[in-house]
Amino acid sequence: MEHVSNTESPFVEKVVNVNRVAKVVKGGRNFSFNALVVVGDGAGQVGFGLGKAREVVDAIAKATDAAKRAMKSYPLAGSTIPHAVLGRYGAGKVQLKPASPGTGIIAGGAARAVMECLGVRNVLCKSLGSANPVNVLRATFDGLTQLYDAASMARKRGMSVRELLNLPRREATNA
């Protein structure tokens, strides 16, 4: 479900989930809504927000504002992610793997919304464990925080990118 705002925004906004919640009080039930929204610029920046209000539109607006404030930049390798990672949050786990051009976004629910807003065009995602949209979303973001690009890893190791990319792969030995 894509949220369209009145002003032309440079951001991609995706409503991941809207949940109706009820508080039981003496006079009956008070209903309100939770909205989970992902916002990105389509070029490596993405954030999410959770908004709560008595009306759906207000909840979505609050979540969108929170998501814009929470935007962070993540490394990309062309139209995919630099390497495979496993993100965890609570009982939710999300496995993210880079994919070759033309694969598309193979992901479901919250992980798909994050990848579309991030600007990733080719990626394989598998949600393991919890199906709760909040846990899947936070696990996806945990995976994104684990990503390194080649330049920052080379700096961390004190070598050039060329040296880093030409390192021999470690072979698994059966002892």
Residue pairs with C-beta under 8 A, 6 or more apart in sequence:
1 14
1 15
2 13
2 14
2 15
3 13
3 14
3 15
3 37
3 60
3 64
5 13
5 64
10 41
11 39
11 40
11 41
11 68
11 117
12 39
12 40
12 41
12 42
12 116
12 117
13 37
13 38
13 39
13 64
13 67
13 117
14 37
14 38
14 39
14 113
14 116
14 117
15 35
15 36
15 37
15 60
15 63
16 36
16 37
16 38
16 48
16 109
16 110
16 113
16 133
16 137
17 34
17 35
17 36
17 110
17 133
17 134
18 33
18 34
18 35
18 36
18 56
18 59
18 60
19 33
19 34
19 35
19 36
20 31
20 32
20 33
21 31
21 32
21 33
21 34
22 29
22 30
22 31
22 32
23 29
23 30
23 32
24 30
31 54
32 52
32 53
32 54
32 59
33 52
33 53
33 54
33 55
33 56
33 59
34 50
34 51
34 52
34 59
35 50
35 51
35 52
35 53
35 56
35 59
35 60
35 62
35 63
36 48
36 49
36 50
36 63
36 110
36 133
36 134
36 137
37 48
37 49
37 50
37 51
37 60
37 63
37 64
37 66
37 67
38 46
38 47
38 48
38 67
38 110
38 113
38 114
38 117
38 137
39 46
39 47
39 48
39 49
39 64
39 67
39 68
39 71
39 117
40 46
40 47
40 71
40 114
40 116
40 117
40 118
40 119
41 71
41 117
41 119
42 117
42 118
42 119
43 119
44 73
44 74
44 75
44 76
44 118
44 119
45 71
45 72
45 73
45 74
45 118
46 71
46 72
46 74
46 114
46 117
46 118
46 144
47 67
47 68
47 69
47 70
47 71
47 72
48 66
48 67
48 70
48 114
48 137
48 141
49 62
49 63
49 64
49 65
49 66
49 67
49 68
49 69
49 70
50 63
50 66
50 134
51 58
51 59
51 60
51 61
51 62
51 63
51 64
51 65
51 66
52 59
52 62
53 59
53 61
53 62
74 118
74 144
74 145
74 147
75 81
75 82
75 147
75 148
75 149
75 152
76 82
76 118
76 119
76 120
76 149
77 98
77 149
78 101
79 101
79 119
79 120
79 121
79 122
80 98
80 99
80 100
80 101
80 120
80 121
80 122
80 123
81 96
81 97
81 98
81 120
81 123
81 144
81 147
82 98
82 147
82 148
82 149
82 150
83 98
83 147
83 148
84 95
84 96
84 97
84 98
85 95
85 96
85 143
85 144
85 146
85 147
86 93
86 94
86 95
86 96
86 143
87 93
87 94
87 95
87 96
87 139
87 140
87 141
87 142
87 143
87 144
87 145
87 146
88 139
88 142
89 135
89 138
89 139
89 141
89 142
90 130
90 132
90 135
90 138
90 139
91 129
91 130
91 132
91 135
92 127
92 128
92 129
92 130
92 132
92 135
92 136
92 138
92 139
93 127
93 128
93 129
93 130
93 139
94 111
94 125
94 126
94 127
94 128
94 136
94 139
94 140
94 142
94 143
95 125
95 126
95 128
95 143
96 111
96 123
96 124
96 125
96 140
96 143
96 144
97 123
97 124
97 125
98 122
98 123
98 124
99 106
99 122
99 123
99 124
100 122
101 121
101 122
102 122
103 122
103 123
103 124
104 121
104 122
105 112
105 115
105 116
105 120
105 121
105 122
105 123
105 125
106 123
106 124
106 125
107 115
107 123
107 124
107 125
107 127
108 125
108 127
109 127
109 131
109 133
109 136
110 133
110 136
110 137
110 140
111 125
111 127
111 136
111 137
111 140
112 125
113 137
114 137
114 140
114 141
114 144
115 123
115 125
118 144
125 140
127 136
127 139
129 135
130 136
130 139
148 156
150 161
150 164
150 165
151 161
153 164
154 160
154 161
154 163
154 164
157 164
